[in-house]
C-alpha cells in the first residue's frame, strides 16, 4: 500500500500549545513507502525549557535527557529536510502540525510538505462506530501493539504508521484497488463522514495521484 512516500510524524512536548510557550522535547519522523518504513529521523530536542514533572511521569523524558540533546536549531532544519516535499501525516495531525509550524517559524524556516494527513480523522471516517479513536485505544481495537512504551515519539509514530497502513490495506481490499495514493486519503480527511462511502466507491485508489 501507499507506493508514494509519506512521512508519519510524532512530537513529544512540554504541553498542549506552542502559543502558551510549550515546546517540543522529542521528534520521530518515519518515511513510509510500499507499506514499509524505509527511513527514520528520531531525536530528543533541547529547546532550553524546563520539563514539567507530569511530562516526565507521562513520557519518561527527563530534564537531563533534553539538556544533553541537540538544540532545536540543529534538529528542525534536519527534520524539515527529511520531510521534504512528501505528504506529512500524524495522529491528531493538527497538534503536531502546530508545533512544527511554531518551531519552524521561530527559526525563520518554512516547511515544504504539500498536504497534511490525519490518521485520527481518517480512522473516524473509515471505521465509524469505534469506542475511541485515541491512538492507544484505536490500535488495540485494530490488533496493533506498541513495540515499546507509549508516549515516546518513535513508538507512537510506529503505531500511527501501522494504523495508517492498515487503513490503506482495508480500503484496497474493500474497493479492489491495486494501490492507495496519499492524496486520496487526504481528500477523504476533508469530507464529511456521510459522504465518504460514496466518494470511495467512485475512486480507483490511484485517480488522485
C-alpha positions in Angstrom: 0.0 0.0 0.0 0.9 3.6 -0.4 3.5 3.3 -3.1 4.1 7.0 -2.9 6.2 8.2 0.0 4.7 10.0 3.0 6.1 10.9 6.4 4.5 9.9 9.7 5.4 12.5 12.4 5.1 12.5 16.2 6.3 15.0 18.7 6.6 14.8 22.5 6.1 18.2 24.0 6.1 20.1 27.3 2.4 20.8 27.0 -0.5 21.3 24.6 0.1 24.7 23.0 3.1 26.5 21.5 1.0 29.7 21.9 1.3 29.2 25.7 5.1 28.7 25.5 5.1 24.9 25.2 8.0 23.4 23.2 9.0 20.1 21.7 11.1 17.6 23.6 11.4 14.7 21.1 10.6 14.0 17.5 10.2 10.9 15.3 9.5 11.0 11.6 9.1 7.8 9.6 9.1 7.7 5.9 6.6 5.1 4.5 6.8 3.6 1.1 5.3 0.4 -0.3 3.8 -0.5 3.0 7.2 -0.3 4.9 9.1 2.2 7.0 12.1 2.9 4.7 13.8 5.8 6.7 13.7 7.2 10.2 14.6 10.5 11.8 14.4 10.3 15.6 15.9 12.8 18.1 15.4 14.3 21.5 15.4 18.1 21.3 16.8 20.8 23.6 14.6 23.9 23.4 16.1 25.4 26.5 12.9 24.9 28.7 12.1 23.1 31.9 10.4 19.8 31.6 7.3 19.6 33.9 7.2 16.8 36.3 4.0 15.4 34.9 5.5 15.2 31.4 8.4 13.2 32.8 5.9 11.0 34.5 4.0 10.5 31.3 6.8 10.1 28.8 9.9 9.2 30.8 11.7 12.2 29.3 13.8 13.9 31.9 15.4 17.3 32.2 18.8 15.7 31.9 17.8 13.9 28.7 16.8 17.1 26.9 19.7 19.2 28.4 22.0 16.8 26.7 20.1 16.6 23.4 20.9 18.5 20.2 19.5 22.1 20.2 16.3 22.8 18.3 18.3 25.0 15.9 20.0 21.8 14.7 17.1 19.4 14.8 14.4 21.4 13.0 16.4 22.1 9.8 17.3 18.4 9.6 13.7 17.4 10.2 12.3 19.7 7.5 14.9 18.4 5.1 13.9 14.9 6.0 10.2 15.6 5.4 10.9 17.5 2.2 8.0 17.5 -0.3 6.3 14.3 0.9 2.8 14.3 2.3 3.0 14.7 6.1 0.9 12.5 8.4 0.2 12.3 12.1 -2.4 11.0 14.5 -4.3 14.1 15.6 -2.3 15.9 13.0 -3.4 19.4 14.0 -1.5 19.0 17.3 1.8 18.0 15.7 1.5 20.5 12.8 1.0 23.5 15.1 4.2 22.6 16.9 6.1 22.0 13.7 4.9 25.3 12.3 5.7 27.2 15.5 9.2 25.8 15.9 10.0 26.4 12.2 8.7 30.0 12.4 11.0 30.7 15.4 13.9 29.8 13.2 12.7 31.6 10.1 12.1 28.3 8.3 9.1 27.2 6.1 8.0 23.6 5.8 7.7 22.4 2.2 5.2 19.5 2.6 2.3 19.9 0.3 -0.5 18.4 2.3 -1.3 17.1 5.8 -3.0 13.8 6.6 -4.6 13.0 9.9 -4.9 9.3 10.7 -7.3 10.0 13.6 -9.8 11.8 11.3 -9.3 9.1 8.6 -10.0 6.3 11.1 -13.2 8.0 12.1 -14.4 8.0 8.5 -13.2 4.5 7.6 -14.1 2.8 10.9 -17.2 4.5 12.1 -18.6 3.5 15.5 -15.4 2.6 17.3 -15.4 3.3 21.0 -12.4 5.6 20.9 -10.0 6.9 18.3 -7.2 7.8 20.6 -4.0 6.1 19.3 -3.7 3.6 22.1 -7.4 2.7 22.1 -7.6 2.6 18.3 -4.5 0.4 17.9 -5.9 -2.1 20.4 -9.2 -2.3 18.5 -7.3 -3.0 15.3 -5.0 -5.5 16.9 -1.9 -3.4 16.6 0.6 -3.4 19.5 3.2 -1.0 20.7 6.7 -2.4 20.3 7.9 -0.2 23.2 6.4 2.2 25.7 3.7 4.6 24.5 4.2 8.4 24.8 7.6 8.2 23.3 7.8 9.7 19.8 9.2 6.8 17.9 6.8 4.2 19.5 3.8 6.5 18.8 4.9 7.2 15.2 5.4 3.5 14.6 1.9 2.6 15.8 0.3 5.6 13.9 2.1 4.4 10.8 0.8 0.9 11.3 -2.7 2.2 11.7 -2.4 4.3 8.5 -1.1 1.3 6.6 -3.9 -0.9 7.9 -6.5 1.7 6.7 -4.8 1.6 3.3 -4.9 -2.2 3.2 -8.6 -2.3 4.2 -9.6 0.3 1.6 -7.6 -1.6 -1.1 -9.3 -4.9 -0.1 -12.8 -3.4 0.2 -12.7 -1.5 -3.1 -10.4 -3.7 -5.1 -7.7 -1.0 -5.6 -4.2 -2.0 -6.6 -2.8 0.9 -4.7 -3.8 3.8 -2.4 -2.4 7.3 -3.1 -1.7 9.6 -0.1 -3.7 12.3 -2.0 -6.8 10.1 -1.9 -6.5 9.7 1.9 -6.0 13.5 2.2 -9.2 14.0 0.2 -11.1 11.6 2.5 -9.9 13.6 5.5 -11.6 16.7 4.2 -15.0 15.1 3.6 -18.0 14.9 6.0 -18.3 11.3 7.2 -21.6 10.7 5.5 -20.1 11.5 2.1 -17.1 9.1 2.4 -18.7 5.8 1.2 -20.0 7.3 -2.0 -16.7 9.1 -2.6 -14.6 6.0 -2.1 -16.9 4.0 -4.4 -16.2 6.5 -7.2 -12.4 6.2 -6.9 -9.9 3.6 -8.0 -7.1 4.3 -5.5 -4.8 5.9 -8.0 -7.0 8.5 -9.6 -5.9 11.4 -7.3 -2.1 10.9 -7.8 
